[in-house]
Amino acid sequence: MKKSELHIQSKSLPELPGVYQFYDDEKIIYIGKAKNLKKRVSSYFTKNHDSKKTRLLVKSIRKIEKIIVDTEMDALLLENNLIKKYQPKYNILLKDDKSYPWICIVKEPIPDIFYTRKVEKRRGEYYGPFTNVYSARFLIKLIKDIYPFLNHELNHLIKKETEESIKAKFSENIKSIRNLIKGHFRKSIDELKGKMKLFSKNLKYEKAQEIKEKLDILYNYQAKSTIVNSKISDIDVFAMVSDESYAYINYLQISYGAVIRSFTLEVKKKLEETDKEILRLSVIELKQRFQSQSKEVIVPFKLNLPKPLKINVPKAGDKKKLIELSERNAKFYRIDKLKQIKIIDPEAHGNRIMEQVKKDLQLKEKPIQIECFDNSNLMGTNPVASCVVFKNGKASKKDYRHFKIQNIDGPDDFASMEQVIYRRLKRLLKENENLPNLIVVDGGKGQLSSGVKSLKKLNLENKVAIIGIAKKLEEIFKPNDSLPLYIDKKSETLKLIQQLRNEAHRFAINLHRDRRSKDALKSGIDGLKGVGPILKDKLLDKYKSFKRLKDADQEDLIQFLGKSRGRSIFNQLRN
């Protein structure tokens, strides 16, 4: 179907909530939801899309299908289910390759309780899923410590009581157990407190002590898990961090101030989805996956989620702390993932960072090769400059270069920077070597302008990108832009630029020190009698600095130079 025909088809869609499906010649390639199907689908064929991926999607569409629903919430739920079912090419990928553990209470008069990864609803009641086996095991142990299940207490009951009375006792316990599994341990605490008071009142102190021991177990559990005000209950918390390719959404389920569930969802981006779009879909997905009935949802920014969900964007207080906690969990999850990628696939790690640098610095291409320049001198003496080279985000030390500043009087950083960049690029052009994609100069506007002059002389102004980094505020300057570019202090882009700058500075300083030492050695040797050019070179090679030559003992000099000459030079150095 032609684009014009698809546009006409989109115009005929109803202005109702629903889900739309885009097909290529064979299968579904994209699924989306809309409050107004007509407006949303038409936008694909009337707008000029900035995203290359979106333009490819529109170009691939051959057929449109729709499903009309009653409400926007129904559309959200249906969209989520269809994406999971068909996994279209251009939809975000919600990773879920795990089989999560569940807690099962067996449907028997006197039930057992255990964890399993296999759900057979006819067998019993299932609660979960839990994010890990440890959580499920810990909760079962907690329950069995408080309520009797197939232990000596039960055996005692079988001997003393009728089957009906036993069923009644377990029926009462099951209600409390359900609350514990759901994280409502406050109800169990209140129930046990009531029983303890009753036993004490009736002078049944041994029974009261048994209840107290169970309460201590619950109090200990509560103390370990409560992180905010215990009045905050039955809420879901969501936070996210994202980069160019992935988003990481952390989910915290809160009950009576305690985190009873934590899970981070990894989302693979396929188009230029906004954080709001990704988080909205993820909220629905995670609430469904973990069967959450909480009506209040805490999120970092406003989301268009229909009723009955109550959306809360806290600015301060305990709920704000929960958002921050959730965000930290998402960040650490991302860091762990990136560390794994760095180990398993270093090339992919480098490509990802280069994509981020390209985006943050607004470059035309990925800066596969970055070169950073720095000057070093002492009151204009021994001026040198360094060039460090990073390829795909890693230092390429074999490509490092140093320069002696030529024909510049006094400390002139601007002229020095212009000279070394010009010499470096001219040499690369002459030898037909790869030019850098990005040049970083250590300094602000002045040093940057000097670098730009060199690019203009070589007609490389539009071929090689260049930026300057000022030390004080870590401001990034770009040519023809009076205002600095501020990058997130924690971003990988700024960290890479800082690493380049620091490495160039270290290399330049070391080079400058070497030159000063050699100059000092030369001047010191020049004052020695009986030292000609050949001997001078020998001393320079061996001692490197005048201080080391002066500190040399007589025996060392005699061994190196011979008895007569060694003694002569030793005596001159001491006098």
C-alpha positions in Angstrom: 0.0 0.0 0.0 1.4 3.4 -1.0 2.1 6.1 1.6 -0.8 8.3 0.3 -3.2 5.3 0.6 -2.0 4.7 4.2 -2.5 8.4 5.0 -6.1 8.2 3.7 -6.7 5.0 5.7 -5.4 6.7 8.9 -7.8 9.6 8.3 -10.7 7.2 8.3 -9.9 5.8 11.8 -12.2 6.7 14.6 -11.4 9.3 17.3 -11.6 6.6 20.0 -9.2 4.9 22.3 -7.5 1.8 21.0 -4.5 -0.1 19.8 -3.0 0.2 16.3 -0.8 -2.4 14.5 1.6 -1.6 11.7 2.5 -4.4 9.3 5.2 -4.8 6.6 4.8 -7.3 3.8 4.8 -10.2 6.3 4.2 -9.4 10.0 3.5 -6.9 12.7 6.4 -4.4 13.0 5.0 -1.9 15.5 2.2 -1.8 18.1 1.0 1.4 19.8 -1.8 2.7 21.9 -3.7 5.9 21.5 -6.3 7.9 23.3 -7.4 9.1 19.9 -6.6 6.6 17.1 -7.2 9.0 14.2 -4.9 11.7 15.5 -2.1 9.4 16.6 -1.9 7.2 13.5 -2.2 10.2 11.2 0.8 11.9 12.8 3.1 9.2 11.4 2.2 10.3 7.8 1.9 14.0 8.3 5.0 14.9 10.4 8.6 15.2 9.3 10.3 12.8 11.8 13.8 13.7 13.1 14.5 10.1 14.1 16.1 7.9 11.4 14.5 4.9 13.0 11.0 6.4 12.9 11.5 7.3 9.2 12.5 3.7 8.5 9.4 2.5 10.4 7.0 4.7 8.3 8.8 3.6 5.1 8.2 -0.1 6.0 4.5 0.2 6.8 2.2 -1.7 4.3 -0.9 -2.2 6.3 -2.7 -0.7 9.4 -5.0 -2.6 11.7 -6.8 -1.4 14.8 -8.5 -2.7 17.9 -11.0 -0.3 19.6 -11.4 -0.5 23.4 -13.5 1.4 25.9 -10.9 3.3 27.9 -7.3 4.5 27.7 -6.4 2.0 30.5 -7.8 -0.8 28.4 -5.6 0.4 25.5 -2.5 0.4 27.8 -3.1 -3.1 29.0 -3.8 -4.4 25.5 -0.8 -2.7 24.1 1.4 -4.3 26.7 0.0 -7.8 26.2 0.3 -7.6 22.4 3.9 -6.3 22.5 4.9 -9.2 24.8 3.1 -11.7 22.5 4.4 -10.5 19.1 7.6 -8.7 20.0 7.5 -6.4 17.0 10.7 -5.2 15.4 10.3 -1.5 16.3 8.8 -1.8 19.8 10.8 -1.6 23.0 11.9 -4.9 24.2 10.9 -5.7 27.8 13.4 -8.3 28.9 12.0 -11.2 30.9 13.9 -14.4 30.5 13.5 -15.7 34.0 11.1 -18.1 35.6 10.3 -16.5 38.9 9.6 -18.3 42.2 6.1 -18.4 43.7 4.8 -19.4 47.2 2.2 -22.0 47.1 -0.3 -22.9 49.9 -1.6 -26.3 49.1 -5.4 -26.8 48.9 -5.7 -29.4 51.7 -7.5 -29.4 55.1 -4.2 -29.1 56.7 -2.1 -27.4 54.1 1.7 -27.3 53.4 3.5 -24.2 52.2 6.5 -24.2 49.8 8.1 -22.2 46.9 8.0 -23.3 43.3 8.7 -22.0 39.8 5.8 -24.0 38.3 2.3 -22.7 38.7 -0.5 -25.3 38.8 -3.5 -23.3 40.0 -5.6 -26.5 40.7 -3.0 -27.5 43.3 -3.4 -24.5 45.6 -3.1 -20.7 46.1 -0.1 -19.0 44.5 1.5 -15.8 45.7 4.2 -13.8 43.9 6.1 -13.9 41.8 9.2 -13.1 43.9 12.3 -11.6 42.4 14.6 -14.3 43.8 14.5 -17.6 45.7 16.1 -16.1 48.8 13.1 -13.8 49.4 10.6 -16.7 49.0 12.6 -19.0 51.3 13.1 -16.4 53.9 9.3 -15.6 54.0 8.4 -19.3 54.3 10.8 -19.7 57.2 9.3 -16.6 58.8 5.8 -18.1 58.4 6.8 -21.5 59.8 8.5 -19.9 62.8 5.2 -18.2 63.7 2.5 -20.7 62.5 2.7 -24.5 62.8 3.0 -26.4 59.6 3.6 -30.2 59.7 5.7 -30.0 62.9 5.4 -31.1 66.5 2.7 -28.6 67.2 0.5 -30.1 64.5 1.2 -33.7 65.7 0.1 -32.7 69.1 -3.1 -31.2 67.8 -3.9 -34.4 65.8 -3.8 -36.4 69.1 -5.8 -34.0 71.1 -8.4 -32.3 68.8 -11.0 -33.2 66.2 -10.3 -32.8 62.5 -12.9 -29.9 62.3 -11.2 -27.9 65.1 -7.8 -28.4 63.4 -9.2 -27.1 60.1 -10.7 -24.1 61.9 -7.3 -23.3 63.5 -5.5 -23.5 60.2 -8.2 -21.5 58.4 -7.6 -18.7 61.0 -3.8 -19.0 60.4 -4.1 -19.0 56.7 -5.7 -15.5 56.7 -2.7 -14.2 58.7 -0.3 -16.0 56.4 -1.8 -14.4 53.3 -1.3 -11.0 54.9 2.3 -11.8 55.7 3.0 -12.9 52.1 1.5 -9.7 50.9 3.7 -7.7 53.2 1.0 -6.7 55.7 2.8 -7.9 58.7 1.3 -5.1 60.8 -2.0 -7.1 60.9 -0.2 -10.2 62.1 1.5 -8.2 64.8 -1.8 -6.7 66.0 -3.4 -10.2 66.0 -0.6 -11.7 68.0 -0.5 -8.8 70.5 -4.2 -9.4 71.1 -3.7 -13.1 71.8 -0.7 -12.4 74.1 -2.8 -9.9 76.2 -5.6 -12.4 76.4 -3.3 -15.2 77.6 -1.7 -12.9 80.2 -5.1 -11.8 81.4 -6.1 -15.5 81.9 -2.8 -16.2 83.6 -1.6 -18.5 80.8 1.9 -17.1 80.9 3.6 -20.0 79.0 1.2 -19.4 76.1 1.8 -15.6 76.4 5.6 -16.2 76.3 5.2 -18.4 73.1 3.3 -15.5 71.4 5.9 -13.0 72.6 8.7 -15.0 70.9 6.8 -15.0 67.7 6.2 -11.3 68.0 10.0 -10.8 68.5 10.6 -12.6 65.2 8.1 -10.2 63.4 9.5 -7.1 65.1 13.0 -8.1 64.0 11.8 -8.6 60.4 10.1 -5.3 60.5 13.1 -3.5 61.9 15.3 -4.9 59.1 12.9 -4.0 56.3 11.3 -0.7 57.3 13.0 2.2 55.6 10.4 5.0 55.9 7.3 5.9 58.0 5.3 2.7 58.6 2.1 4.7 57.8 3.2 4.6 54.2 1.6 1.5 52.9 0.3 -0.2 49.7 2.1 1.9 47.2 4.2 1.2 44.1 7.4 3.2 43.4 9.0 3.5 40.0 12.1 5.3 38.9 14.3 5.0 35.8 17.6 5.8 34.2 18.2 5.7 30.5 20.8 6.1 27.8 20.8 6.0 24.0 20.0 2.3 23.7 18.5 1.1 27.0 16.3 2.2 29.8 16.3 0.6 33.3 13.1 0.9 35.4 13.2 0.0 39.1 10.1 -1.1 40.9 9.7 -1.0 44.7 6.6 -2.4 46.3 6.0 -0.8 49.7 3.9 -2.1 52.6 3.9 -0.4 56.0 7.1 1.4 55.3 8.9 -1.7 54.2 10.2 -2.7 50.8 8.6 -6.1 50.2 9.7 -6.4 46.6 12.4 -4.8 44.4 12.9 -5.5 40.7 14.6 -3.7 37.8 13.3 -4.1 34.3 15.7 -3.7 31.3 14.1 -2.1 28.2 15.8 -2.2 24.8 14.9 1.0 22.8 13.9 0.5 19.2 12.7 4.0 18.2 13.2 7.4 19.8 10.9 6.7 22.7 10.6 9.3 25.4 11.2 8.4 29.1 7.5 9.1 29.7 6.4 6.6 27.1 8.8 3.9 28.3 7.9 4.4 32.0 4.2 4.4 31.3 4.4 1.0 29.6 6.7 -0.4 32.2 4.4 0.6 35.1 1.6 -1.4 33.5 3.9 -4.3 32.7 5.3 -4.5 36.2 2.0 -4.1 38.0 0.6 -7.0 35.9 3.7 -9.2 36.2 3.7 -8.9 40.0 0.0 -8.8 40.4 0.1 -5.5 42.4 -3.3 -4.2 43.6 -1.9 -0.9 44.9 -3.8 2.1 43.7 -1.1 4.7 44.5 1.9 5.0 42.1 4.9 7.1 43.0 6.9 8.3 39.9 9.6 10.8 39.2 7.6 12.8 36.7 3.9 13.2 35.6 2.5 10.3 33.7 -0.8 10.0 31.9 -2.1 6.9 33.6 -5.9 6.6 33.8 -8.0 5.9 36.8 -8.2 4.2 39.2 -4.5 4.7 39.6 -3.5 7.7 41.7 -0.2 9.3 40.4 2.0 11.0 42.9 5.2 13.0 42.1 6.7 13.8 45.5 8.9 16.9 46.0 10.0 16.2 49.5 9.5 13.9 52.5 9.5 10.1 52.9 7.9 9.5 49.5 10.7 11.5 47.8 13.2 9.3 49.6 11.6 6.3 48.1 12.0 7.7 44.6 15.6 8.4 45.3 16.1 4.8 46.6 14.4 3.4 43.6 16.6 5.5 41.3 19.8 4.4 43.1 18.7 0.8 42.5 18.2 1.5 38.8 21.6 3.2 38.5 23.5 0.4 40.2 21.7 -2.2 38.0 22.8 -0.2 34.9 26.4 0.1 36.2 26.5 -3.7 36.8 25.2 -4.3 33.3 27.8 -1.9 31.7 30.6 -3.6 33.7 29.5 -7.0 32.3 29.4 -5.6 28.8 32.8 -4.1 29.2 34.2 -7.5 30.2 32.3 -9.6 27.7 32.2 -7.3 24.7 34.7 -4.3 25.0 33.9 -3.2 21.4 30.2 -2.9 22.2 31.1 -1.0 25.3 33.2 1.5 23.4 30.6 2.0 20.7 28.0 2.8 23.3 30.2 5.4 24.9 31.0 7.0 21.6 27.3 7.2 20.8 26.8 9.0 24.1 29.6 11.4 23.4 28.3 12.1 20.0 24.9 12.9 21.5 26.1 15.0 24.4 28.5 17.1 22.3 26.1 17.4 19.4 28.6 15.9 16.9 28.0 14.8 13.3 29.7 11.5 13.8 30.9 9.2 16.5 34.4 10.3 17.7 36.2 7.1 17.2 39.6 8.8 17.4 39.9 11.7 19.9 43.1 13.7 20.3 43.7 16.1 23.3 46.4 18.8 23.4 48.1 20.5 26.3 51.0 23.0 26.8 53.6 23.0 29.6 56.3 25.6 30.4 57.8 27.4 33.4 57.9 31.2 32.9 58.3 30.6 29.2 61.3 28.2 29.6 61.5 24.8 28.1 58.0 25.0 26.4 56.6 21.7 25.3 53.2 20.4 24.2 51.6 16.9 24.4 49.1 15.1 22.2 47.3 12.1 23.6 45.2 9.8 21.4 42.1 7.8 22.5 40.6 5.3 20.1 37.1 4.0 20.8 37.3 5.4 24.3 40.6 3.8 25.2 44.1 5.4 25.4 46.3 4.4 22.5 49.7 5.2 24.0 51.7 4.2 21.0 50.1 7.1 19.2 51.0 9.7 21.8 53.2 12.5 20.6 55.2 15.4 22.1 56.3 18.7 20.6 59.0 21.2 21.3 57.5 24.7 20.8 59.4 26.5 18.1 60.1 30.2 17.5 57.8 31.5 20.2 59.2 33.9 22.8 57.8 33.8 26.3 54.8 32.0 27.7 52.2 32.2 24.9 49.7 29.3 25.4 47.5 30.5 22.5 50.3 30.6 19.9 51.7 27.3 21.2 48.4 25.6 20.9 47.9 26.9 17.4 51.4 25.7 16.4 51.2 22.1 17.8 47.7 21.4 16.4 48.8 22.7 13.0 52.0 20.6 13.0 50.1 17.5 14.2 47.4 17.7 11.5 49.7 18.7 8.7 51.9 15.6 9.5 48.8 13.3 9.5 47.7 14.8 6.1 51.2 14.4 4.7 51.5 10.8 5.8 48.0 10.0 4.7 47.1 8.9 8.3 43.6 9.0 9.9 42.5 12.4 11.1 40.9 12.6 14.5 37.1 12.9 14.6 37.4 15.2 17.6 40.1 17.5 19.0 40.0 18.5 22.7 42.1 21.4 23.9 42.9 22.0 27.5 41.6 25.5 28.0 38.7 27.9 27.4 37.8 30.2 24.5 41.3 31.5 23.8 42.9 28.0 23.4 39.9 26.9 21.4 40.2 29.9 19.0 43.9 29.0 18.5 42.9 25.4 17.5 40.2 26.7 15.1 42.8 28.9 13.4 44.9 25.8 12.7 41.9 23.9 11.2 41.2 26.9 9.0 44.8 27.0 7.7 44.5 23.4 6.7 40.9 23.6 5.3 39.8 21.1 8.0 37.3 23.4 9.8 34.3 21.3 8.7 36.0 18.0 8.7 37.4 17.8 12.3 35.3 18.7 15.3 37.0 20.6 18.1 36.1 21.6 21.7 37.8 23.3 24.7 37.4 22.3 28.3 37.9 25.0 31.0 39.2 23.7 34.3 37.3 25.6 37.0 33.7 24.8 36.1 34.4 22.0 33.7 32.7 24.1 31.0 32.7 22.8 27.4 33.2 25.4 24.7 32.4 24.9 21.0 33.4 27.1 18.1 31.0 30.0 17.2 29.1 29.5 20.4 29.5 32.2 23.1 27.7 30.1 25.7 29.4 27.0 27.3 27.9 23.6 27.1 27.3 22.0 30.5 27.3 18.2 30.7 26.1 16.2 33.6 29.0 15.9 36.1 28.3 12.1 36.4 28.0 11.5 32.7 30.4 9.1 30.9 31.0 11.8 28.3 32.4 14.3 30.8 34.4 11.6 32.6 36.0 10.6 29.2 36.9 14.2 28.4 38.4 14.7 31.9 40.4 11.5 31.4 41.8 12.9 28.1 42.6 16.3 29.7 44.3 14.7 32.7 46.3 12.3 30.6 47.4 15.1 28.2 48.4 17.2 31.2 50.4 14.4 32.8 52.2 13.6 29.6 53.0 17.3 29.0 54.3 17.8 32.6 56.5 14.8 32.5 57.9 15.9 29.2 58.6 19.4 30.5 60.4 18.0 33.6 62.5 15.8 31.4 63.6 18.8 29.3 64.3 20.9 32.4 66.4 18.1 33.8 68.4 17.6 30.6 68.9 21.3 30.2 70.2 21.5 33.8 72.5 18.5 33.2 73.8 20.1 29.9 74.5 23.4 31.6 76.2 21.7 34.5 78.4 19.5 32.3 79.4 22.5 30.1 81.2 23.9 33.2 83.4 20.8 33.6 87.0 20.8 32.4 88.1 18.0 30.2 84.6 17.0 29.0 84.2 17.1 25.2 81.1 16.4 23.1 81.4 12.6 23.1 81.9 12.4 26.9 79.1 14.9 27.4 76.7 12.6 25.5 77.8 9.6 27.6 77.1 11.4 30.8 73.7 12.6 29.5 72.7 9.1 28.6 73.8 7.6 32.0 72.8 10.2 34.6 69.8 12.0 32.9 70.0 14.9 35.4 72.7 17.1 36.9 71.5 16.2 40.4 72.0 12.5 39.8 75.5 13.2 38.4 76.4 15.3 41.5 75.1 12.5 43.8 77.2 9.9 42.1 80.1 8.5 44.3 83.7 8.5 43.3 83.9 4.7 42.7 80.9 4.8 40.3 82.5 7.6 38.3 85.9 5.8 38.2 84.3 2.6 37.0 82.4 4.5 34.3 85.1 7.0 33.1 88.4 5.5 34.3 90.6 6.3 37.3 92.0 9.7 36.2 89.0 11.2 34.5 86.6 9.9 37.1 88.6 11.4 40.0 88.9 14.7 38.1 85.1 15.1 37.5 84.3 13.9 41.0 86.5 16.6 42.5 85.1 19.3 40.2 81.5 18.4 41.2 82.4 18.6 44.9 84.1 21.9 44.6 
